[in-house]
Amino acid sequence: MADDQLRTGPAGASHRLVLLHGWGADADDLLELGELLVGGDTEVVALRAPEPHPLGVGRQWYDLQPIDWTKLPAARALLEERLIALGASVPLERTSVLGFSQGAAMGLDVASGLPIAGLIACSGYPHQDWQPQAPLTRVLLTHGTDDPVVPYGASEEVARRLKGSGGDVELRGFSGGHTIDPMLFPVLRDFLKQSRR
């Protein structure tokens, strides 16, 4: 097992779910959730962000406090490279991506423009100057209306930009904060099932 990812599920799986964790977390943060959302023929791969978190615990895709947009191009290129490499064993067309917070922003930036089966972005936000690029995959956004970390309006803006580009996007708000609401797990499961090809 490579140290930049964690894997669970069957070898030779026909489908894959890739997980992108948030700022200050690590690859194991979403692994249990991923296992809850998919069937037995789906491999779950949790990617580890490339940089150490400045507080010494967890990882980051790029600096957030303060935001260092100069590091975004390298982070973007590396994630695209990693997703394409994963596509060599399970085609991207049978791969879905789920990201949380900073991981959701990375997923929106990179994965929404790849020929993946679907993208779930939880409590995410649009990167500076991000505009959706073809091919636009199906996107499900979830966001707490009382989120004190990333305002709910960030996902509203993502939905606006995706719809403006002709994207297939749904925004599911919930009463809560910066989290993935367990009440929405059935919605996430249904989205992943409908994304299968």
C-alpha positions as CSV (number, residue, x, y, z in Angstrom):
1,M,0.0,0.0,0.0
2,A,1.4,3.3,-1.1
3,D,1.9,5.9,1.7
4,D,-0.1,8.5,-0.3
5,Q,-3.3,6.5,-0.3
6,L,-5.4,4.0,1.6
7,R,-7.4,1.3,-0.1
8,T,-10.2,-1.0,0.9
9,G,-12.5,-3.3,-1.0
10,P,-12.0,-6.1,-3.5
11,A,-9.0,-6.5,-5.7
12,G,-10.0,-6.2,-9.3
13,A,-13.1,-4.2,-8.5
14,S,-15.3,-3.0,-11.4
15,H,-16.0,0.4,-9.8
16,R,-14.1,2.8,-7.6
17,L,-14.9,5.6,-5.1
18,V,-12.0,8.1,-4.5
19,L,-12.1,10.2,-1.3
20,L,-10.5,13.6,-0.9
21,H,-10.2,14.7,2.8
22,G,-10.4,18.2,4.2
23,W,-7.7,20.6,5.6
24,G,-5.9,19.2,8.6
25,A,-7.3,15.6,8.2
26,D,-5.6,12.6,6.5
27,A,-6.4,9.8,4.2
28,D,-8.2,7.7,6.8
29,D,-10.7,10.5,7.7
30,L,-13.4,9.5,5.1
31,L,-12.5,5.9,4.7
32,E,-15.3,4.5,6.9
33,L,-17.8,6.7,5.2
34,G,-16.7,5.5,1.8
35,E,-17.2,1.9,2.9
36,L,-20.7,2.7,4.1
37,L,-21.7,4.2,0.8
38,V,-20.7,1.6,-1.7
39,G,-21.4,-2.0,-2.6
40,G,-19.1,-5.0,-2.4
41,D,-17.9,-4.6,-6.0
42,T,-16.5,-1.2,-5.4
43,E,-13.0,-0.3,-4.3
44,V,-12.6,2.7,-2.0
45,V,-9.3,4.7,-2.4
46,A,-8.6,7.6,0.0
47,L,-6.0,9.9,-1.2
48,R,-3.6,11.7,1.1
49,A,-3.0,15.4,0.5
50,P,0.6,16.2,-0.5
51,E,1.6,18.7,2.1
52,P,1.9,18.5,5.9
53,H,-0.5,20.7,7.8
54,P,1.3,23.7,9.4
55,L,0.2,22.8,12.9
56,G,1.9,19.4,12.6
57,V,-1.2,17.2,12.5
58,G,-2.9,16.0,9.3
59,R,-2.3,17.1,5.8
60,Q,-3.3,19.9,3.4
61,W,-3.8,20.2,-0.4
62,Y,-2.4,23.8,-0.2
63,D,-2.0,26.5,2.5
64,L,-5.3,27.9,3.9
65,Q,-4.3,30.2,6.7
66,P,-3.6,32.4,4.9
67,I,-4.7,31.0,1.5
68,D,-1.7,30.6,-0.8
69,W,-3.2,30.5,-4.3
70,T,0.3,30.2,-5.8
71,K,0.4,26.5,-4.6
72,L,-2.9,25.7,-6.2
73,P,-1.6,25.0,-9.7
74,A,0.8,22.3,-8.4
75,A,-1.8,20.8,-6.2
76,R,-4.3,20.7,-9.1
77,A,-1.8,19.1,-11.5
78,L,-0.8,16.4,-8.9
79,L,-4.4,15.5,-8.2
80,E,-5.2,15.2,-11.9
81,E,-2.1,13.0,-12.4
82,R,-3.1,10.8,-9.5
83,L,-6.7,10.4,-10.7
84,I,-5.6,9.6,-14.2
85,A,-3.1,7.0,-12.9
86,L,-5.9,5.4,-10.9
87,G,-7.9,5.2,-14.2
88,A,-5.4,2.8,-15.6
89,S,-6.8,0.0,-13.3
90,V,-10.5,1.1,-13.1
91,P,-11.7,3.4,-15.9
92,L,-12.5,7.0,-14.9
93,E,-16.0,6.4,-16.4
94,R,-16.5,3.9,-13.5
95,T,-15.0,6.1,-10.8
96,S,-16.8,8.5,-8.5
97,V,-15.1,11.1,-6.3
98,L,-16.3,12.4,-2.9
99,G,-14.5,15.3,-1.2
100,F,-15.0,17.2,2.0
101,S,-14.2,20.9,2.5
102,Q,-10.8,21.6,1.0
103,G,-11.0,18.1,-0.6
104,A,-14.4,19.1,-2.1
105,A,-12.9,22.3,-3.6
106,M,-10.1,20.2,-5.1
107,G,-12.6,17.7,-6.5
108,L,-14.7,20.5,-8.0
109,D,-11.6,22.0,-9.6
110,V,-10.0,18.9,-11.0
111,A,-12.5,15.9,-11.0
112,S,-15.5,17.8,-12.4
113,G,-13.6,18.3,-15.6
114,L,-12.6,14.6,-16.0
115,P,-14.8,11.9,-17.5
116,I,-15.7,10.4,-14.1
117,A,-19.0,8.9,-13.2
118,G,-20.0,11.5,-10.6
119,L,-18.7,13.9,-8.0
120,I,-20.0,14.6,-4.4
121,A,-18.7,17.8,-2.9
122,C,-19.5,18.2,0.8
123,S,-19.1,21.6,2.5
124,G,-17.0,22.8,-0.4
125,Y,-16.2,26.1,-2.1
126,P,-15.0,27.3,-5.5
127,H,-11.4,28.1,-6.0
128,Q,-10.3,31.6,-7.0
129,D,-11.3,32.1,-10.7
130,W,-12.6,28.5,-11.0
131,Q,-14.9,28.0,-14.0
132,P,-16.4,24.5,-14.8
133,Q,-14.7,22.8,-17.7
134,A,-16.0,20.1,-20.0
135,P,-16.7,17.2,-19.7
136,L,-19.0,18.2,-16.8
137,T,-19.8,15.2,-14.7
138,R,-22.9,14.9,-12.5
139,V,-22.4,16.8,-9.2
140,L,-24.1,16.5,-5.9
141,L,-23.4,19.3,-3.4
142,T,-24.2,19.0,0.4
143,H,-23.7,21.8,2.8
144,G,-24.9,22.8,6.3
145,T,-26.9,26.0,6.3
146,D,-25.2,27.0,9.6
147,D,-21.7,26.1,8.6
148,P,-19.3,28.5,10.4
149,V,-16.2,27.4,8.5
150,V,-17.3,27.5,4.8
151,P,-20.5,29.5,4.4
152,Y,-23.5,27.8,2.7
153,G,-23.3,30.5,0.0
154,A,-20.1,28.9,-1.2
155,S,-22.0,25.8,-2.5
156,E,-24.7,28.1,-3.8
157,E,-22.1,29.8,-5.9
158,V,-20.7,26.5,-7.1
159,A,-24.2,25.4,-8.2
160,R,-24.7,28.7,-10.0
161,R,-21.4,28.3,-11.9
162,L,-22.1,24.7,-12.8
163,K,-25.7,25.4,-14.0
164,G,-24.4,28.4,-16.0
165,S,-22.0,26.0,-17.8
166,G,-24.8,23.5,-18.5
167,G,-23.8,21.1,-15.7
168,D,-26.1,18.6,-14.0
169,V,-25.9,19.7,-10.3
170,E,-28.0,19.3,-7.2
171,L,-27.5,21.1,-3.9
172,R,-28.8,19.5,-0.7
173,G,-28.6,21.8,2.2
174,F,-29.2,20.6,5.8
175,S,-29.6,22.2,9.2
176,G,-26.1,21.9,10.7
177,G,-22.5,23.0,10.5
178,H,-19.3,21.9,8.9
179,T,-19.9,18.2,8.5
180,I,-21.4,15.5,6.4
181,D,-24.9,14.9,7.7
182,P,-25.6,11.2,8.3
183,M,-29.3,11.9,7.4
184,L,-28.0,12.4,3.8
185,F,-26.2,9.1,3.6
186,P,-29.1,7.5,1.7
187,V,-29.0,10.4,-0.8
188,L,-25.2,9.9,-1.3
189,R,-25.7,6.2,-1.8
190,D,-28.5,6.8,-4.4
191,F,-26.3,9.3,-6.2
192,L,-23.4,6.8,-6.4
193,K,-25.7,4.0,-7.6
194,Q,-27.2,6.2,-10.3
195,S,-23.6,7.2,-11.4
196,R,-22.7,3.6,-12.2
197,R,-22.1,2.8,-15.9
